[in-house]
Structures are given as C-alpha cells and as structure tokens.
Amino acid sequence: MKRKLSPWCKEVKKTLIDRDMSVTELCGEVGMCRNYVTTTINGRMYAPALAEKISKALDIDTEYTI
C-alpha cells in the first residue's frame, strides 16, 4: 500500500522542484546526511529538529506532522 504524504512532506518536495534544487543540495544547507534527510522528507522518520531546519532553509510555513 502506498504511503500518504503529509502536507509538510508534499510542500518540501514541491519547493525543491520549484527551486530546481536537489536533496543533496538541501543536505548541504541543513548539514545532515542524505539518508536522514530523505527518510524525513518521505515521512518514514519523525524528526522535528531536522524538519525545522529544512523548513527554515526552504522558507516553508507548513506545520510538520506525520
């Protein structure tokens, strides 16, 4: 069964596409490894501290929930 993404996860993915930015580039901005960032963006891991860093880096106001 396909996982339903939270509004925050969708917003992050949309913003990355709109900015033509890769996950690797985002990892550099937030100072975390790619695996940790992608599992958080895809909603497989609950990481509020990282989500806050990602939200600030991408200027996202959507509340982080899973």
Backbone as CSV, one residue per row, in Angstrom:
resi,resn,N_x,N_y,N_z,CA_x,CA_y,CA_z,C_x,C_y,C_z
1,MET,0.838,-1.179,0.000,0.000,0.000,0.000,0.886,1.246,0.000
2,LYS,0.522,2.184,-0.815,1.294,3.410,-0.938,1.051,4.320,0.261
3,ARG,2.146,4.900,0.774,2.080,5.796,1.924,1.552,7.169,1.483
4,LYS,0.653,7.726,2.278,0.138,9.070,2.003,1.049,10.082,2.690
5,LEU,1.571,11.007,1.911,2.482,12.013,2.452,1.718,13.106,3.192
6,SER,2.344,13.612,4.233,1.759,14.722,4.989,1.873,16.003,4.159
7,PRO,1.084,17.012,4.495,1.183,18.293,3.774,2.601,18.875,3.818
8,TRP,3.305,18.715,4.941,4.674,19.228,5.049,5.592,18.519,4.056
9,CYS,5.495,17.201,3.987,6.330,16.434,3.060,6.080,16.870,1.616
10,LYS,4.810,17.034,1.266,4.463,17.469,-0.085,5.022,18.855,-0.377
11,GLU,4.909,19.746,0.595,5.397,21.115,0.415,6.908,21.138,0.201
12,VAL,7.637,20.322,0.946,9.093,20.248,0.777,9.421,19.771,-0.630
13,LYS,8.778,18.709,-1.081,9.053,18.173,-2.414,8.717,19.194,-3.509
14,LYS,7.580,19.868,-3.368,7.188,20.890,-4.347,8.195,22.039,-4.378
15,THR,8.632,22.463,-3.208,9.584,23.572,-3.124,10.918,23.190,-3.750
16,LEU,11.375,21.975,-3.507,12.625,21.521,-4.125,12.508,21.549,-5.646
17,ILE,11.374,21.104,-6.167,11.162,21.112,-7.619,11.110,22.544,-8.141
18,ASP,10.348,23.404,-7.474,10.216,24.798,-7.908,11.561,25.521,-7.932
19,ARG,12.420,25.193,-6.984,13.736,25.840,-6.904,14.803,25.105,-7.708
20,ASP,14.390,24.028,-8.383,15.332,23.196,-9.143,16.513,22.807,-8.247
21,MET,16.185,22.355,-7.052,17.176,22.041,-6.020,17.152,20.542,-5.739
22,SER,18.312,19.952,-5.601,18.383,18.521,-5.302,18.366,18.292,-3.796
23,VAL,18.064,17.067,-3.417,18.099,16.701,-1.998,19.530,16.827,-1.479
24,THR,20.498,16.513,-2.312,21.905,16.630,-1.921,22.251,18.076,-1.581
25,GLU,21.760,19.014,-2.371,21.993,20.432,-2.084,21.320,20.841,-0.775
26,LEU,20.117,20.333,-0.552,19.417,20.612,0.701,20.197,20.051,1.886
27,CYS,20.759,18.868,1.723,21.570,18.253,2.788,22.736,19.153,3.171
28,GLY,23.365,19.756,2.175,24.465,20.672,2.444,24.013,21.883,3.239
29,GLU,22.819,22.373,2.936,22.302,23.554,3.646,21.933,23.259,5.096
30,VAL,21.397,22.063,5.344,20.968,21.736,6.712,22.036,20.987,7.493
31,GLY,23.108,20.569,6.822,24.221,19.914,7.496,23.934,18.509,7.979
32,MET,23.127,17.775,7.235,22.784,16.400,7.602,23.035,15.472,6.417
33,CYS,23.146,14.172,6.699,23.391,13.195,5.634,22.125,12.983,4.796
34,ARG,22.340,12.549,3.572,21.252,12.388,2.614,20.203,11.379,3.097
35,ASN,20.644,10.275,3.666,19.715,9.240,4.122,18.748,9.784,5.175
36,TYR,19.267,10.520,6.122,18.449,11.091,7.201,17.446,12.100,6.645
37,VAL,17.899,12.925,5.721,17.029,13.945,5.129,15.926,13.298,4.288
38,THR,16.271,12.333,3.450,15.257,11.717,2.588,14.230,10.918,3.380
39,THR,14.660,10.221,4.427,13.675,9.472,5.219,12.717,10.417,5.940
40,THR,13.192,11.588,6.300,12.324,12.584,6.938,11.373,13.199,5.914
41,ILE,11.897,13.569,4.751,11.070,14.166,3.701,9.999,13.190,3.219
42,ASN,10.335,11.913,3.164,9.387,10.908,2.686,8.443,10.403,3.771
43,GLY,8.554,10.942,4.981,7.628,10.605,6.043,7.868,9.270,6.712
44,ARG,9.042,8.696,6.518,9.348,7.402,7.138,9.965,7.554,8.522
45,MET,10.408,8.757,8.854,11.023,9.003,10.157,10.472,10.310,10.718
46,TYR,10.215,10.316,12.013,9.748,11.524,12.687,10.964,12.237,13.264
47,ALA,11.302,13.393,12.709,12.487,14.144,13.125,12.160,15.637,13.163
48,PRO,11.517,16.095,14.235,11.097,17.500,14.291,12.232,18.510,14.225
49,ALA,13.391,18.190,14.800,14.517,19.134,14.761,15.012,19.318,13.329
50,LEU,15.127,18.225,12.597,15.551,18.308,11.198,14.478,18.996,10.359
51,ALA,13.232,18.685,10.614,12.141,19.311,9.864,12.162,20.826,10.029
52,GLU,12.493,21.277,11.220,12.583,22.721,11.459,13.713,23.332,10.629
53,LYS,14.859,22.652,10.568,15.983,23.141,9.757,15.604,23.185,8.282
54,ILE,14.936,22.137,7.810,14.521,22.080,6.406,13.519,23.199,6.119
55,SER,12.563,23.383,7.012,11.556,24.435,6.824,12.200,25.816,6.744
56,LYS,13.181,26.060,7.598,13.880,27.351,7.570,14.690,27.505,6.286
57,ALA,15.374,26.441,5.873,16.202,26.505,4.664,15.359,26.761,3.419
58,LEU,14.149,26.195,3.391,13.287,26.337,2.220,12.209,27.401,2.404
59,ASP,12.187,28.050,3.571,11.196,29.080,3.890,9.770,28.533,3.761
60,ILE,9.527,27.422,4.461,8.227,26.751,4.446,7.531,27.000,5.779
61,ASP,6.251,27.369,5.712,5.478,27.637,6.923,4.546,26.489,7.310
62,THR,4.424,25.481,6.455,3.526,24.360,6.722,3.963,23.611,7.975
63,GLU,3.007,23.270,8.834,3.318,22.571,10.083,3.802,21.152,9.795
64,TYR,4.842,20.729,10.511,5.415,19.396,10.342,4.604,18.376,11.124
65,THR,3.993,17.442,10.416,3.267,16.331,11.029,3.497,15.083,10.199
66,ILE,3.259,13.956,10.827,3.341,12.684,10.078,2.047,11.945,10.284
